[in-house]
């Protein structure tokens, strides 16, 4: 059981981050036969790790008295470097494909193209801009704490730290549900290689996400975050079925990006 846990975590780390980890081997010294789909229950843990790394950059930048939006941008850059821009690449490909043709097969061809078109550039720019503005707005809550109230400022920063990690976790936690409930749009690519997870893996990912959300956030905030993100994922699932008839790895990357933005928006609206 512990060996399986370690293998799944290393598989997910190898696929979803740039963190150098040796690929797990079986008892005969060969690469393990376990697939990314079987390891999908651990996706939320990858989100927590990526979120922790970039949230640490966020807080350190804040205490170095850098401008709020510079702090936010540095944190976003840290998350991009941690994942090798995996999800940003997916968002750009989906934007290019969905906006570039009316034919589903042609959309998939465009999404496979390594070049980034105008829709992709716009989507990336909007994503980075929105995350920077929303994170900067969250940080402003700590900056506006009463003069000399260090404990109050620390409490706000800890909450922002938790929100940031939650935003990185929830999209990765919901992605396996899309994998298990939607058909594959094509027979090649990362999503096809990963295969479809069993329901116990995808719902295990959801359960793990909910457990950590309740550890990180107040109950009402958890409800707001879950409802808003589930609605977003349902909409994206409907849209992707209409556009290309199923999901790809790029669609999952898009879901991760959108969930992060939706989480910030939902919680900022609630706080305001």
C-alpha positions, 0 to 999 in steps of 0.5 A: 500500500505504501509502495503503491502510494509512493509510486503514484505520487512519483508518477504524478510528479513526473508527468505534472511538474518539472521537479526531478524525480526518478520514475518508479520501478517494479521489483524487477527494475523495470518501469512500473506498470501503473498508469497516470490514470491509476495515479490520478487520485494523487493529483490534488497533492501535486496541486498542494505542492505547486501551490505551496512553492509559489505561495511561499514566493508570494509571502516572501515577496510581500515581506520584502515590501515589493509592490503587490502586483509584482509579488503576485506575478512572481508567485505565478512565475514560480508556479509556471516554472514548477509545472513547465507551463504545462497547463498554460500550454493546454489553455493556449492550445484549446483557445487556438483550436476552439477559436480557429475552426468550425470542424472538430477534426481541424480543431484537434489538428490546430490543438496539436500544432506546437505553434501558438496563434492569436487566440492562444496568445490572448488566452495566456495574456488574459490568464496571467493578467487576471491571476495577477490582478486577483492575487494582488487584490487578495494581498491588499487585504493584508496591506490594509491591516491596522497599523502595528497589528502584526498578528492581524496581518499574519492571520490574513497572510496565512489565509491568503496562503491557504486560498492560493494552495486551494486554488492550485489544488481544486482544478487538479482534484476535479480533472480526474472526474472529467477523465472518467466521465468524458470520452477521449477526443482522440486516440493519441496524445497525453490523455490517451496515454494516461487512459481513463481512471477508474471511478475509485481513483477519480472520486478518491481525488475529489474526496481528497480535495474536499478534505484538504479544502475543509482543512484550509478554508472555513466551511462556507468558503469551501461550499462557495469554492466547490459550487463555483468550480463544479459549475465551471467544470460542467460548463467546460465539459459541455463546451468541449463535447460540442467543440471536439466530442471529448477531452484531451490533455489540453482540456484538462490543463484549461480546467486547472487554469480556469479553476484557479481563476474561479477560486480567486473570483469566488472568494474575493466576491464573498470577502467583499 
